[in-house]
Amino acid sequence: MTHPRTLDAHQAHSRLHELIVLDVRTPSEYATGHIPGALNIPLDHLTRALPDIRKAADRGDILVVCASGTRSENACKSLTDAGITTATLIGGTTAWTDGGHTLHHPEGATRTSWSMERQVRFTAGAVVLTGLALGRLRPAFRLASAGIAGGLVFSALTNTCGMAALLAKLPHNRPDQGDLDATLAALRDH
């Protein structure tokens, strides 16, 4: 099995005119700013988009991006397993902006959203605090805090995040069907 190729922000910026950029973050994260020209196909919708991504890969190189590089790396592995060659942006959109490159902010994007990392931190913290507070009444509630701690350790060791996968399914993190259809049509025309 081959591993996904990587590009740093400078390499990606110099090749942006020739790359097909797929942003695998949630629609709300994408709306907060994305690499110019990037198409939003959330990670959990990648399977549905495989035929269109495969055809696009025949026409040009595909760069997959997310906020930090973790989800895009996972997406690249899935695409590689499906026989599609891709590259991932090292450090994601964070590295892109740190490198002095601008993000595109869609017109009319008024919805304020939190990054997935921030949503995970908030949810984990809220569950831990709730478990500790309720644990004063019933010690069994402390198991919720212990479960979150164990999940965070597992997440760090495996570079995956089950909580992020669950949070991505919440309505505010889901694409509208019409938006995803429009994105796939744009990918076909790219």
C-alpha positions in Angstrom: 0.0 0.0 0.0 1.3 3.4 -0.9 1.1 6.3 1.6 -0.5 9.6 0.6 1.8 12.2 -0.7 2.1 15.5 1.2 2.5 19.1 0.2 3.4 21.9 2.5 1.6 25.3 2.3 4.2 26.9 0.1 4.2 24.0 -2.4 0.4 23.9 -2.4 0.2 27.7 -3.0 2.6 27.6 -5.9 0.6 24.8 -7.5 -2.9 26.0 -6.6 -3.8 26.9 -10.2 -3.3 23.2 -11.2 -4.7 21.4 -8.2 -8.2 20.2 -7.5 -8.6 21.0 -3.8 -11.1 19.0 -1.7 -11.8 20.3 1.8 -13.1 17.5 4.0 -14.1 19.6 7.0 -17.7 20.1 8.0 -19.7 22.6 6.0 -19.8 25.0 9.0 -16.0 24.9 9.3 -15.6 25.3 5.5 -17.9 28.4 5.7 -15.5 30.1 8.2 -12.8 30.2 5.5 -11.2 27.8 3.0 -8.4 27.6 0.5 -9.5 29.5 -2.6 -11.2 27.2 -5.1 -11.6 24.4 -2.6 -14.7 22.2 -2.9 -16.3 21.0 0.3 -16.8 17.2 0.6 -17.1 16.4 4.3 -15.1 13.3 5.3 -18.2 11.3 6.1 -19.5 11.9 2.6 -16.3 10.8 0.8 -17.7 7.4 -0.1 -20.7 9.0 -1.9 -18.3 11.2 -3.9 -15.8 8.5 -4.9 -17.0 8.2 -8.5 -16.7 11.9 -9.1 -13.4 12.1 -7.2 -12.0 9.2 -9.3 -13.0 11.0 -12.6 -11.5 14.3 -11.3 -8.2 12.5 -10.4 -8.0 11.5 -14.1 -8.0 15.2 -15.1 -5.6 16.6 -12.4 -3.9 16.2 -9.1 -6.0 16.2 -6.0 -5.1 18.0 -2.8 -7.1 17.1 0.3 -7.2 19.6 3.1 -8.8 20.0 6.6 -8.0 22.2 9.6 -4.9 20.5 10.9 -4.1 17.7 8.4 -5.4 14.8 10.4 -8.8 14.3 8.7 -7.3 15.0 5.3 -4.6 12.3 5.9 -7.4 9.9 6.8 -9.3 10.9 3.7 -6.2 10.4 1.6 -5.8 6.9 3.0 -9.4 6.0 2.1 -8.9 7.4 -1.4 -5.7 5.5 -1.8 -7.5 2.3 -0.7 -10.0 3.1 -3.5 -7.2 3.4 -6.0 -7.2 7.2 -6.2 -3.9 9.1 -5.8 -4.1 12.2 -3.7 -1.9 14.5 -1.6 -2.6 16.0 1.8 -1.8 19.5 2.9 0.6 19.2 5.9 -0.9 21.2 8.8 -4.1 21.9 6.9 -5.7 25.4 6.7 -3.9 26.3 9.9 -0.5 25.9 8.2 -1.9 27.6 5.1 -2.8 30.8 7.1 0.4 30.5 9.2 2.3 30.6 5.9 0.8 34.0 5.1 -1.8 32.7 2.6 -5.4 33.9 2.7 -8.6 31.9 3.0 -11.6 32.6 0.9 -14.7 33.6 2.9 -17.9 32.9 1.1 -20.3 35.8 0.6 -23.4 35.5 2.8 -21.7 33.1 5.2 -23.2 34.5 8.4 -23.2 31.3 10.4 -20.6 31.5 13.1 -19.1 28.1 13.7 -16.6 26.4 15.8 -13.8 24.2 14.5 -14.2 20.5 15.1 -11.3 20.6 17.5 -13.0 23.3 19.5 -16.3 21.4 19.5 -14.5 18.3 20.8 -12.7 20.2 23.5 -16.0 21.8 24.6 -17.9 18.5 24.6 -15.1 16.6 26.4 -14.8 19.3 29.0 -18.5 19.5 29.6 -18.9 15.8 30.0 -15.9 15.6 32.4 -17.2 18.5 34.5 -20.7 17.1 34.6 -19.4 13.7 35.6 -17.3 15.1 38.4 -20.2 17.3 39.7 -22.7 14.5 39.6 -20.1 12.1 41.0 -20.4 14.0 44.3 -24.0 12.7 44.4 -23.4 9.3 42.9 -19.8 8.1 42.4 -20.8 6.1 39.3 -21.1 9.3 37.3 -17.3 9.7 37.6 -17.1 6.9 35.1 -18.2 9.3 32.4 -15.2 11.5 33.2 -12.9 8.4 33.2 -14.4 7.3 29.9 -13.7 10.7 28.3 -10.1 10.7 29.6 -9.6 7.2 28.2 -11.1 8.3 24.9 -8.7 11.3 24.7 -5.7 9.0 25.3 -6.9 6.6 22.7 -7.5 9.4 20.3 -4.0 10.7 20.7 -2.4 7.2 20.3 -4.3 6.4 17.2 -4.6 9.9 15.7 -8.4 9.4 15.3 -11.2 11.0 17.2 -14.5 9.1 17.7 -16.0 12.2 19.4 -15.3 14.3 16.3 -16.9 11.6 14.1 -20.1 11.7 16.3 -20.1 15.5 16.4 -19.8 15.7 12.6 -23.2 14.0 12.5 -25.0 16.9 14.3 -27.3 18.9 12.1 -25.1 22.1 12.2 -22.1 20.1 10.9 -24.0 18.3 8.1 -24.1 19.6 4.5 -27.4 20.5 2.9 -28.2 17.8 0.3 -28.4 20.6 -2.4 -25.0 21.9 -1.3 -23.3 18.5 -1.6 -25.0 17.9 -5.0 -23.8 21.3 -6.2 -20.3 20.5 -5.0 -20.2 17.2 -6.8 -21.5 18.9 -10.0 -18.7 21.5 -9.7 -16.2 18.6 -9.2 -17.5 17.0 -12.4 -17.0 20.3 -14.3 -13.6 21.0 -12.8 
